Each structure stands twice: as structure tokens, then as C-alpha cells.
Amino acid sequence: MSVVKDQARLDRQSGVPSKHGRLFVDPGTAAITDLSKVRLLRCGVDTVRQLYRGLIRPEIMALFEKPGAMVEFAGEIWHSGRVGRDSGYQYKLQNADLGFILLIKNFNAKLEHIGPHLKVEVSPHAIDALSPERLQERMDYYAAAVMTHRERNQCAVHLALDLQGWKPPVDLVARLHCRARTHRDISGISQVEWATKSSVYGRGETSMFGSAGGVQLCIYNKTEQARATDKLDFWESVWRRRDSFDAADPDNYDPTQDVWRVELRYHHSVIQQFASGSISAKTGEAIDTDSFSAFSAHLDGLWRYGLRQFKLIARPGYYEPIWTLIRDDVRVDLPVDSLVDETEYKRYYKTSRGFSGKNVELFLGNFVSLLARERVGAKKAFETLKQWDCWPVIRDHYASKDMSERDLYKHIKTLLQERHVRWGRAV
């Protein structure tokens, strides 16, 4: 992949080069871009998902005997219920006032065995109210109330920058370069899934790049989404804070303008790759974290990494100025000391050769044989495969063989067709 350069940055008043200037000059065309009216409202953690392994306490399952009931758990009242299989879990306890959802009993693990039986999801207002350390204590407390033999099993995070004075260009898809295999442009549709809520509105403008099982970039109109979910009052209170990190304008929210969000979503498997592969400059050892609180000092590094993986290009070889601005001038707003300058960030990938590669090939062959026996079509088979916890390993194995997701789907379709035609059904 060719190296992409930043345009020259100048101080708007003096015209001299400035590391944080808002005036950008393209060295090839001399085109000038003035970003002095862009207002950076807030960059923070929008979602935290902490995963746990353990053995579910017997009394917990009694909470779900009457789906939809209000139950007492850990000293609070919660709404209990079942959840769809797509979540990977069977049950949930939810308290929207506290800002926590507990997803309980993994579909792929037996109840009586130790397994990945709990995911704690935290809403923005709870993240905003608690420091990472206190938030981790709260999540660990709930996990201990759900299970014994509890151990943390990594976290997932969403980082979100809200800004005004900028909106995505109409040719965003053409100019957003990335290695991601997936892009979804859902502009103009009337229904969008936002985490655990379904937001319905007519003028939704959203683009998603990348896979939900990896690193995903989402750019959307946050004002419209917040209004649709009845959360605009909360977000306006956040944007109006006088301690805005944008030094150019500390009181910069304009309620007459829409707020756009640039959001990077990191799956827990990617966080694990960073935890295993990133090295501390002081100790020379991997950071090796398994919790949100321990990883929170590294979120600036994740923000910069994501904006280098997804590149908004002005023209071949040069970044769009807004991308340089939000990559270099933005820091994640958390009450922790950032370790971004003391850490070499790198993702550790398990090799697709040897053990894992061999087992992926064997699994796919057996998977297709079973599907052929049950007369399951290729489309349904592929969608089921993508819901499995091991899908990222399978996807990356075939990607190493230069096969895209579409290529893999065609491969499965061909194998199914061959088995139906040659043998009628698998034996």
C-alpha cells in the first residue's frame, strides 16, 4: 500500500508552519483548506463491552422463569428476558437507568460448564459518570454476582468523535481507502440498528466500513440518531461542557447545526491482538491487558491506529485535511494518563499455518458435509458461519489465501452443489 502524506499545516494568523494549524496547503496543487470553523466537541468512549468466563450461579437462571418480569439482582431492580441468537447469548438483565445490560448464558457453551457466559454492556451515560477504574469495579461486581470461578475475558470498545462545521463529502465511499472487506452505505433507509435499540427516522445518513468482528468505522449524523432515540438532551449536555478539548473554541457547541460522529468500533478479538502485540517502551513487555480499566490508557493509540487503517484521501497520495486534524489533534477524553507515547502499538496475529490452518480446512469440509445432509442452502449456511465465535479465524485464514468473503461464499456454494450432485446427500 502506497504511503499517504499529510498536507502542510499553517497558522491561520501568521501563515507560518504550525503543528496544530487549521490552514492546510496541498504542496502539489497549492489548494488551500481552512478548517478554522470545524468545532471538535468531544472524543470519548461510547460503548464498553466486558466479557467474562465462569460458572453461572444456579440461582441466576431462576431470574428468567418469567420473561419480561422485573427481578431483584445485586441490590437493584432489573428487567429480565430472552435475547435473539444473533447476540450469542440466551438471556439478559437490563437496567437502563443504571446504564448496564448483562447478557448471560452463551449459546455455544453448556450451562453446567465453565465458559464465556457473560457480557456486560455499558451505555454512554454510565461511562460518562464513572472513571474507568470505578466502572471496572462495577462490572466486576455484577460478574461476581452472576458467576463463580470468574475471570475477565477481554473487552470491546467504541471510540466516538463528535464535531460540527464538517459533513462527509458526497464521494466519501470513493475516497475512503481501507483494507476492510466490507462497506455498508445505509443512507436514506428508515430503520437502523443502534446497539440494542432500533432507531427509525427518515433522513438517516450513515456509512459503515469494515467488519463488526474486527475494526469498523462508522460516520453518521449524531443529531438525527440522538433525536430518534430520545437522547438529544443528554448529548447536548455533553457537547455544551465548557471544558471542551478543542482549545480553539472552549464553548463551541452550536445547537442550530447538526453534529456528525466519526466512530471507531473495536471488537474484543482486536483488543486482544493489541494486548498481545503492543510493547511497553519502559519494560519491553507486552501490555497484556484483559480489562477496560487497564486498557483505557491506550485508547489514544487505538484512535490513531484506526485513522491510519481507514484513510480519507483528498487526492492520490495525500490525506484529506480533516483526517489529519482529527487524527493528530484529538485525544480520548478520559481521566487517565495516556500511555500512547510510551507504547509501540502492534496487533499480534495467530498464524494461519500449521494447527489453526489445518483445523479450519477440516472444519469447513465437515461443516459442508453436515449442511448437505440437512439440505441447508449456501446463503443460510454462510450467514450461520459468520455468527460463530470462530468466524474471524476462518475469515482471516482464507484472506491469507487471497479469498474475500464473497470468494468464500462461492467456495461453500460450489462444495454444497458438488455434494448434492455427486452423492445426493452427505454420508
PLY file of the C-alpha trace (Angstrom):
ply
format ascii 1.0
element vertex 427
property float x
property float y
property float z
element edge 426
property int vertex1
property int vertex2
end_header
0.00 0.00 0.00
1.44 3.38 -1.01
2.38 5.91 1.66
-0.17 8.67 2.16
1.16 12.07 3.24
-0.35 14.95 5.17
-0.79 18.38 3.63
1.24 21.27 5.06
-0.29 22.89 8.16
-0.05 26.64 8.70
-1.11 29.02 11.44
-4.09 30.93 10.10
-2.98 34.27 11.59
0.75 34.27 10.81
0.90 31.87 7.87
3.93 30.08 9.32
4.12 26.28 9.62
2.32 25.07 12.74
1.92 21.57 14.13
-1.69 22.32 15.05
-2.55 24.94 12.43
-6.02 24.91 10.91
-4.90 26.12 7.46
-3.87 23.29 5.12
-2.00 23.65 1.83
-1.68 20.91 -0.77
2.01 21.01 -1.82
1.18 19.72 -5.29
-1.78 21.88 -6.27
-1.40 24.78 -3.78
-5.09 24.30 -2.92
-5.92 25.80 0.48
-8.32 24.27 3.01
-9.38 26.34 6.01
-10.67 24.23 8.92
-10.85 27.07 11.43
-14.63 26.70 11.63
-14.53 23.00 12.48
-15.51 22.51 16.12
-14.34 19.37 17.90
-16.94 18.82 20.59
-15.85 15.62 22.28
-13.96 12.39 21.70
-14.90 9.72 24.20
-15.79 6.10 24.79
-19.30 5.46 23.53
-19.60 1.76 24.32
-17.82 -0.71 26.59
-18.38 -4.45 26.46
-16.54 -6.52 29.05
-16.55 -10.28 28.60
-16.17 -12.85 31.37
-15.70 -16.60 31.75
-17.06 -18.56 34.67
-19.70 -20.90 36.04
-23.21 -19.44 36.28
-24.64 -19.50 39.80
-27.71 -21.81 39.99
-29.96 -19.10 41.43
-29.35 -16.80 38.43
-31.36 -18.93 36.00
-34.43 -18.54 38.24
-34.49 -14.85 37.27
-35.60 -15.81 33.76
-38.50 -18.11 34.62
-40.97 -15.34 33.71
-39.63 -13.47 30.65
-40.25 -9.74 30.88
-40.52 -9.75 34.67
-38.93 -7.19 36.97
-36.45 -9.01 39.21
-34.08 -8.14 42.03
-30.41 -8.72 41.37
-27.26 -7.34 43.05
-29.33 -4.93 45.14
-31.12 -3.35 42.14
-34.28 -3.97 40.11
-33.69 -5.30 36.58
-35.80 -6.25 33.58
-35.24 -9.90 32.67
-35.82 -11.53 29.32
-34.57 -13.61 26.44
-32.44 -12.26 23.59
-32.01 -13.26 19.97
-29.48 -15.87 18.98
-27.51 -13.29 16.99
-26.26 -11.85 20.27
-24.53 -15.12 21.12
-26.37 -15.27 24.46
-29.76 -16.55 25.64
-30.82 -14.17 28.43
-30.40 -10.60 29.59
-30.79 -8.42 32.65
-31.23 -4.76 31.80
-31.36 -1.58 33.85
-31.42 1.43 31.53
-31.33 3.84 34.46
-28.03 2.38 35.67
-26.85 2.02 32.08
-25.99 -1.69 32.17
-27.10 -4.75 30.22
-25.92 -8.20 31.31
-26.03 -10.84 28.56
-25.99 -14.27 30.22
-25.54 -17.93 29.14
-23.55 -18.34 25.96
-25.39 -20.30 23.26
-22.27 -22.30 22.45
-21.37 -23.42 26.00
-23.18 -25.72 28.39
-24.77 -24.19 31.47
-23.09 -26.60 33.87
-19.62 -25.95 32.47
-17.22 -23.02 32.92
-17.43 -20.94 29.78
-17.78 -17.45 28.24
-21.20 -16.98 29.80
-21.32 -13.23 30.46
-21.01 -9.99 28.53
-21.55 -6.68 30.37
-22.58 -3.83 28.06
-22.35 -0.26 29.34
-24.26 2.73 27.96
-22.71 6.15 27.25
-24.23 7.87 30.29
-22.76 5.28 32.69
-19.35 5.54 31.01
-19.59 9.31 31.29
-20.43 9.19 35.00
-17.74 6.74 36.15
-13.97 6.68 35.86
-12.56 3.60 34.08
-11.42 2.19 37.42
-14.82 2.64 39.11
-16.63 1.36 36.01
-14.45 -1.76 36.02
-15.22 -2.32 39.70
-18.94 -2.11 38.95
-18.70 -4.55 36.04
-16.60 -6.97 38.09
-19.15 -6.72 40.91
-22.01 -7.72 38.63
-19.91 -10.51 37.11
-19.18 -11.92 40.58
-22.92 -11.86 41.32
-23.65 -13.82 38.13
-20.94 -16.47 38.28
-18.30 -18.26 40.30
-14.77 -19.02 39.02
-14.99 -15.60 37.39
-12.23 -14.36 35.14
-12.12 -11.49 32.66
-12.17 -12.46 29.00
-11.17 -9.17 27.29
-13.22 -6.07 26.40
-14.56 -4.32 23.31
-14.78 -0.54 22.93
-16.27 2.08 20.61
-14.47 5.44 20.34
-16.53 8.36 19.06
-15.60 11.88 17.95
-18.44 14.42 17.67
-17.82 17.53 15.59
-19.56 20.42 13.86
-18.60 22.53 10.88
-17.93 19.45 8.74
-20.02 16.83 7.00
-18.95 13.82 4.92
-18.29 14.53 1.25
-20.76 13.09 -1.24
-17.98 10.89 -2.66
-16.99 9.54 0.75
-17.07 5.91 -0.37
-14.76 6.58 -3.31
-12.24 8.49 -1.19
-12.27 6.38 1.97
-9.46 3.88 1.46
-9.10 0.89 3.77
-8.22 -2.77 3.86
-11.66 -3.65 5.14
-13.59 -6.16 3.05
-16.97 -4.74 3.97
-18.71 -1.44 3.32
-22.33 -0.60 4.03
-23.89 2.64 2.89
-27.31 2.86 4.52
-28.11 6.46 3.63
-31.79 7.04 3.11
-33.13 3.94 4.82
-35.73 4.36 7.50
-34.56 1.87 10.10
-31.11 1.45 11.61
-29.95 -0.85 14.40
-28.08 1.09 17.10
-26.59 -1.40 19.55
-29.64 -2.67 21.48
-32.13 -0.14 20.08
-33.83 0.21 16.73
-33.92 3.82 15.63
-36.43 4.84 12.99
-36.02 8.09 11.10
-36.35 9.22 7.53
-33.20 11.18 6.80
-30.62 8.78 8.24
-27.20 9.23 6.70
-24.79 6.52 7.72
-21.78 4.79 6.21
-20.06 1.80 7.77
-16.71 0.43 6.70
-15.18 -2.82 7.90
-16.48 -5.83 9.77
-18.24 -5.86 13.13
-15.89 -8.71 14.04
-12.80 -6.55 13.50
-12.31 -2.79 13.29
-15.28 -0.86 11.98
-15.53 2.82 11.02
-18.97 4.47 11.16
-19.72 8.03 10.06
-23.22 9.28 10.75
-25.40 12.22 11.71
-25.38 12.03 15.52
-28.01 14.75 15.94
-30.51 12.74 13.90
-29.69 9.49 15.71
-29.84 11.09 19.18
-33.18 12.70 18.38
-34.55 9.37 17.09
-33.56 7.57 20.32
-34.71 10.45 22.56
-31.15 11.03 23.79
-30.58 14.51 22.37
-30.90 16.24 25.76
-28.14 14.06 27.21
-25.80 14.58 24.28
-26.38 18.34 24.18
-25.42 18.50 27.86
-22.17 16.71 26.97
-21.43 18.95 23.98
-22.12 22.12 25.99
-19.48 21.45 28.61
-17.10 24.35 28.90
-14.08 22.09 29.30
-14.19 21.11 25.63
-10.85 19.73 24.48
-10.92 21.98 21.40
-8.58 24.75 22.54
-9.58 26.87 19.55
-13.07 27.35 21.00
-13.85 26.13 24.54
-17.56 26.94 24.28
-18.19 25.72 20.79
-21.46 23.79 20.52
-23.99 25.38 18.14
-27.50 23.90 18.63
-28.58 25.14 15.19
-26.10 22.88 13.41
-26.06 19.11 13.10
-23.36 17.15 14.90
-21.57 14.47 12.90
-19.91 11.50 14.51
-16.79 9.61 13.43
-16.80 6.33 15.36
-14.25 3.51 15.54
-15.57 0.21 16.86
-13.08 -2.38 18.11
-14.16 -5.98 18.54
-12.83 -7.77 21.62
-10.70 -10.04 19.41
-8.88 -6.96 18.05
-8.34 -5.57 21.56
-6.78 -8.94 22.43
-4.48 -8.68 19.43
-3.31 -5.26 20.65
-2.90 -6.53 24.21
-0.74 -9.41 22.97
1.26 -7.49 20.37
1.78 -3.98 21.79
5.02 -3.39 23.67
5.74 -1.02 26.59
8.79 1.17 25.87
9.71 1.09 29.56
9.58 -2.65 30.22
9.84 -4.13 26.73
6.98 -6.45 27.57
3.54 -6.86 26.02
0.88 -4.70 27.72
-1.16 -7.91 28.20
-4.40 -6.34 29.47
-7.76 -8.08 29.86
-10.00 -5.30 31.24
-11.36 -1.95 30.12
-9.74 -0.08 33.01
-6.28 -1.48 32.24
-6.62 -0.80 28.51
-8.11 2.71 28.88
-4.66 4.35 28.94
-4.09 3.01 25.42
-7.24 4.36 23.76
-5.39 7.31 22.19
-3.23 4.75 20.44
-6.30 2.94 19.15
-7.77 6.19 17.86
-4.64 7.00 15.85
-4.34 3.43 14.62
-7.91 3.39 13.33
-7.50 6.63 11.38
-4.42 5.19 9.70
-6.24 1.99 8.77
-9.13 3.97 7.28
-7.78 6.83 5.14
-9.89 9.69 3.79
-7.96 10.83 0.72
-8.08 14.31 -0.85
-6.25 13.07 -3.93
-3.92 10.13 -4.56
-1.06 10.25 -2.06
-2.49 12.92 0.28
-4.88 12.85 3.23
-7.99 14.97 3.34
-7.09 17.77 5.85
-9.96 16.85 8.20
-8.41 13.39 8.62
-5.06 14.87 9.65
-6.82 17.20 12.08
-8.88 14.58 13.88
-6.02 12.05 13.93
-3.35 14.36 15.38
-5.33 16.90 17.42
-7.84 14.62 19.13
-7.36 12.85 22.44
-9.84 10.46 24.03
-11.49 12.28 26.94
-10.87 10.06 29.98
-9.50 10.78 33.47
-6.43 8.58 32.94
-2.84 9.25 31.92
-2.41 8.26 28.29
0.42 5.82 27.52
0.30 6.46 23.78
3.84 7.91 23.72
5.26 5.05 25.80
3.84 2.15 23.80
4.57 0.60 20.42
1.16 -0.48 19.15
1.00 -3.60 17.05
-1.55 -6.34 16.54
-0.48 -9.91 17.14
-1.98 -12.30 14.60
-2.03 -16.04 15.12
-0.54 -17.67 12.07
-2.96 -19.36 9.71
-0.39 -22.08 9.03
0.00 -25.32 10.94
-2.53 -26.12 13.63
-5.16 -23.41 13.08
-4.99 -23.50 9.27
-5.32 -27.27 9.14
-8.27 -27.25 11.51
-10.05 -24.52 9.55
-9.84 -26.64 6.40
-11.03 -29.77 8.22
-13.86 -27.88 9.89
-15.14 -26.40 6.64
-15.20 -29.80 4.97
-17.19 -31.35 7.82
-19.41 -28.26 8.03
-20.35 -28.55 4.36
-20.99 -32.30 4.68
-23.44 -31.73 7.53
-25.16 -28.90 5.66
-25.57 -31.08 2.59
-27.18 -33.80 4.69
-29.70 -31.31 6.09
-30.26 -29.67 2.70
-29.24 -26.24 4.00
-28.65 -23.67 1.26
-25.39 -21.80 0.77
-26.80 -18.41 1.77
-28.18 -19.62 5.11
-25.03 -21.66 5.72
-22.77 -18.66 5.18
-24.83 -16.40 7.44
-24.73 -19.06 10.18
-20.97 -19.39 9.80
-20.47 -15.62 10.20
-22.35 -15.68 13.53
-19.94 -18.19 15.05
-17.31 -17.02 17.56
-14.52 -18.51 15.42
-15.59 -16.68 12.25
-12.67 -14.15 12.43
-10.17 -17.05 12.40
-11.89 -18.66 9.40
-12.16 -15.35 7.53
-8.51 -14.43 8.13
-7.32 -17.91 7.14
-8.94 -17.63 3.73
-7.94 -13.98 3.40
-4.31 -15.15 3.67
-5.09 -17.19 0.54
-6.38 -14.04 -1.21
-10.01 -15.13 -0.82
-12.54 -12.45 0.07
-15.75 -13.16 2.00
-17.54 -13.28 -1.35
-14.99 -15.81 -2.64
-15.50 -17.96 0.46
-19.28 -17.86 -0.02
-18.85 -19.04 -3.63
-16.49 -21.78 -2.43
-19.07 -23.09 0.05
-21.79 -22.88 -2.60
-19.66 -24.90 -5.02
-18.85 -27.54 -2.40
-22.53 -27.90 -1.49
-23.52 -28.21 -5.12
-20.86 -30.84 -5.71
-22.04 -32.96 -2.78
-25.68 -32.73 -3.83
-24.92 -33.68 -7.42
-22.35 -36.44 -6.82
-23.78 -38.11 -3.73
-27.30 -36.81 -3.29
-26.61 -36.23 0.37
-23.55 -36.45 2.58
-22.69 -39.80 4.13
0 1
1 2
2 3
3 4
4 5
5 6
6 7
7 8
8 9
9 10
10 11
11 12
12 13
13 14
14 15
15 16
16 17
17 18
18 19
19 20
20 21
21 22
22 23
23 24
24 25
25 26
26 27
27 28
28 29
29 30
30 31
31 32
32 33
33 34
34 35
35 36
36 37
37 38
38 39
39 40
40 41
41 42
42 43
43 44
44 45
45 46
46 47
47 48
48 49
49 50
50 51
51 52
52 53
53 54
54 55
55 56
56 57
57 58
58 59
59 60
60 61
61 62
62 63
63 64
64 65
65 66
66 67
67 68
68 69
69 70
70 71
71 72
72 73
73 74
74 75
75 76
76 77
77 78
78 79
79 80
80 81
81 82
82 83
83 84
84 85
85 86
86 87
87 88
88 89
89 90
90 91
91 92
92 93
93 94
94 95
95 96
96 97
97 98
98 99
99 100
100 101
101 102
102 103
103 104
104 105
105 106
106 107
107 108
108 109
109 110
110 111
111 112
112 113
113 114
114 115
115 116
116 117
117 118
118 119
119 120
120 121
121 122
122 123
123 124
124 125
125 126
126 127
127 128
128 129
129 130
130 131
131 132
132 133
133 134
134 135
135 136
136 137
137 138
138 139
139 140
140 141
141 142
142 143
143 144
144 145
145 146
146 147
147 148
148 149
149 150
150 151
151 152
152 153
153 154
154 155
155 156
156 157
157 158
158 159
159 160
160 161
161 162
162 163
163 164
164 165
165 166
166 167
167 168
168 169
169 170
170 171
171 172
172 173
173 174
174 175
175 176
176 177
177 178
178 179
179 180
180 181
181 182
182 183
183 184
184 185
185 186
186 187
187 188
188 189
189 190
190 191
191 192
192 193
193 194
194 195
195 196
196 197
197 198
198 199
199 200
200 201
201 202
202 203
203 204
204 205
205 206
206 207
207 208
208 209
209 210
210 211
211 212
212 213
213 214
214 215
215 216
216 217
217 218
218 219
219 220
220 221
221 222
222 223
223 224
224 225
225 226
226 227
227 228
228 229
229 230
230 231
231 232
232 233
233 234
234 235
235 236
236 237
237 238
238 239
239 240
240 241
241 242
242 243
243 244
244 245
245 246
246 247
247 248
248 249
249 250
250 251
251 252
252 253
253 254
254 255
255 256
256 257
257 258
258 259
259 260
260 261
261 262
262 263
263 264
264 265
265 266
266 267
267 268
268 269
269 270
270 271
271 272
272 273
273 274
274 275
275 276
276 277
277 278
278 279
279 280
280 281
281 282
282 283
283 284
284 285
285 286
286 287
287 288
288 289
289 290
290 291
291 292
292 293
293 294
294 295
295 296
296 297
297 298
298 299
299 300
300 301
301 302
302 303
303 304
304 305
305 306
306 307
307 308
308 309
309 310
310 311
311 312
312 313
313 314
314 315
315 316
316 317
317 318
318 319
319 320
320 321
321 322
322 323
323 324
324 325
325 326
326 327
327 328
328 329
329 330
330 331
331 332
332 333
333 334
334 335
335 336
336 337
337 338
338 339
339 340
340 341
341 342
342 343
343 344
344 345
345 346
346 347
347 348
348 349
349 350
350 351
351 352
352 353
353 354
354 355
355 356
356 357
357 358
358 359
359 360
360 361
361 362
362 363
363 364
364 365
365 366
366 367
367 368
368 369
369 370
370 371
371 372
372 373
373 374
374 375
375 376
376 377
377 378
378 379
379 380
380 381
381 382
382 383
383 384
384 385
385 386
386 387
387 388
388 389
389 390
390 391
391 392
392 393
393 394
394 395
395 396
396 397
397 398
398 399
399 400
400 401
401 402
402 403
403 404
404 405
405 406
406 407
407 408
408 409
409 410
410 411
411 412
412 413
413 414
414 415
415 416
416 417
417 418
418 419
419 420
420 421
421 422
422 423
423 424
424 425
425 426
